Amino acid sequence: MGSRTAAVRFRQPRFLALLALLLAEVTFLCAWRTNEPRAQIGYLVKAGPKYLVAYRDETKNLMVSEYPTLDAALGFSEQTLSLERGVSASPFNELEYAWMTSRQGAYVVHWKLSHFEPLLRMTFDTSTEAKFFHDAFRTGSYSRSPFGHAVLLTPRRL
């Protein structure tokens, strides 16, 4: 019996050391995560051949990042800002219909809003980019932004 108690006492300092190391790591990770920008809302906008990710941080400042490709813009919004496609609650962003066409190597997304008379459109170089915006608009992610027509980005749900 005496040897069993000694073995338990010998393991206890190791356990406490591992627990202290784990707590230090969790504290470090929490402090590190707070240095990243925390977006409250964002917009993905096509601006000519480039893509903008505009977002409001906790202080309500509007920040803008520019990317050469849709994939790069989505990567930043998803991985750095933890934003994903959201659904607009505004009745002025209600989509009546949307469709895609292809003309002379360009892909065009057309859409019509319920409360806005003109037909709207965006032109893309690839069908993948056009399909992303088309699908986002059809699922309720269309929004107006300070930079024009956009896909609404909201904080990722855990």
C-alpha atoms as one frame of an Amber mdcrd trajectory, in Angstrom:
protein
   0.000   0.000   0.000   2.811   2.394   0.781   4.288   2.033  -2.716   0.935
   2.783  -4.375   0.583   6.063  -2.427   4.112   7.067  -3.422   3.268   6.435
  -7.109   0.167   8.636  -6.887   2.158  11.419  -5.198   4.834  11.134  -7.903
   2.218  11.564 -10.692   0.448  14.496  -9.037   3.212  17.076  -9.781   3.238
  15.960 -13.436  -0.529  16.417 -13.610  -0.304  19.897 -12.084   2.486  20.858
 -14.483   0.446  19.680 -17.484  -2.612  21.536 -16.195  -0.582  24.742 -15.747
   0.834  24.372 -19.271  -2.658  23.867 -20.698  -3.995  26.954 -18.895  -1.069
  29.035 -20.154  -1.723  27.911 -23.727  -5.446  28.717 -23.504  -4.640  32.171
 -22.083  -2.150  32.802 -24.895  -4.623  31.734 -27.578  -7.390  33.926 -26.140
  -5.074  36.953 -26.009  -3.834  36.254 -29.550  -7.391  35.992 -30.948  -8.377
  39.370 -29.496  -5.725  41.100 -31.649  -7.482  40.022 -34.854 -10.070  42.345
 -36.385 -13.582  41.543 -35.226 -16.112  42.393 -37.880 -19.731  43.112 -36.999
 -20.968  43.172 -40.601 -19.346  43.052 -44.010 -19.917  43.353 -47.743 -18.305
  41.591 -50.667 -18.337  43.946 -53.661 -17.174  43.481 -57.240 -15.331  46.671
 -58.248 -14.243  46.346 -61.867 -11.806  43.440 -62.111 -11.162  43.452 -58.333
 -13.108  42.500 -55.229 -13.559  44.583 -52.114 -14.292  43.318 -48.635 -15.739
  46.209 -46.643 -16.515  45.625 -42.979 -17.368  47.504 -39.815 -15.282  46.682
 -36.778 -16.296  46.948 -33.102 -15.641  50.694 -33.105 -18.012  51.093 -36.107
 -15.134  52.144 -38.381 -15.536  51.083 -41.992 -12.472  49.148 -43.159 -11.866
  48.109 -46.779  -9.523  45.482 -48.228  -8.994  44.950 -51.959  -8.284  41.578
 -53.617  -7.497  40.532 -57.191  -9.698  37.408 -57.061 -12.956  36.282 -55.523
 -11.190  33.380 -53.792  -8.732  35.735 -52.068 -11.550  38.027 -50.910 -13.573
  35.085 -49.600 -10.510  33.647 -47.851  -9.932  36.935 -46.009 -13.582  37.339
 -45.037 -13.964  33.740 -43.851 -10.603  33.038 -42.224  -9.496  36.413 -40.882
 -12.810  38.126 -40.185 -14.925  35.004 -39.481 -17.677  36.273 -41.780 -19.945
  34.176 -43.976 -22.788  34.872 -46.383 -25.706  36.280 -44.464 -29.355  36.922
 -45.236 -30.549  40.495 -45.594 -33.512  41.478 -43.428 -34.232  44.660 -45.371
 -37.432  44.574 -47.467 -35.694  46.904 -49.956 -33.222  44.132 -50.774 -35.942
  41.582 -51.552 -35.119  39.829 -54.810 -37.863  39.339 -57.354 -35.798  37.204
 -59.735 -32.235  36.592 -60.936 -30.604  34.774 -63.845 -27.247  34.386 -65.589
 -26.282  34.783 -69.233 -23.091  34.281 -71.190 -22.052  36.759 -73.868 -18.815
  36.805 -75.837 -16.727  35.193 -73.111 -18.250  37.244 -70.289 -20.803  36.057
 -67.751 -23.578  38.396 -66.679 -25.762  38.158 -63.589 -29.085  39.988 -63.970
 -31.479  40.601 -61.105 -34.585  42.568 -60.241 -35.479  43.833 -56.780 -39.093
  43.989 -55.650 -38.949  47.656 -54.593 -36.686  48.963 -57.361 -37.850  49.335
 -60.956 -34.655  49.010 -63.067 -33.102  45.692 -63.964 -29.616  45.376 -62.427
 -26.574  43.491 -63.726 -22.937  42.623 -63.040 -20.402  41.251 -65.508 -17.799
  38.607 -64.606 -14.837  37.006 -66.361 -15.523  33.476 -65.103 -18.666  31.433
 -64.699 -17.560  30.442 -61.173 -17.544  34.052 -59.984 -20.866  34.796 -61.690
 -22.431  31.678 -60.168 -21.245  32.667 -56.682 -22.984  36.071 -56.897 -26.052
  34.614 -58.615 -26.481  31.938 -55.936 -25.807  34.433 -53.121 -28.436  36.827
 -54.450 -30.986  34.037 -54.905 -30.516  32.838 -51.313 -31.109  36.300 -49.815
 -27.544  37.592 -49.460 -28.011  40.606 -51.736 -27.376  43.924 -50.028 -26.582
  47.490 -50.899 -23.309  48.703 -49.458 -21.427  51.997 -49.351 -19.596  50.700
 -52.453 -22.523  49.410 -54.487 -24.313  46.097 -54.930 -22.876  43.461 -52.627
 -23.111  40.085 -50.974 -23.939  40.600 -47.294 -21.440  39.058 -44.859 -22.388
  38.377 -41.245 -20.455  36.878 -38.303 -20.101  33.116 -38.501 -22.515  31.231
 -36.291 -20.833  28.858 -33.886
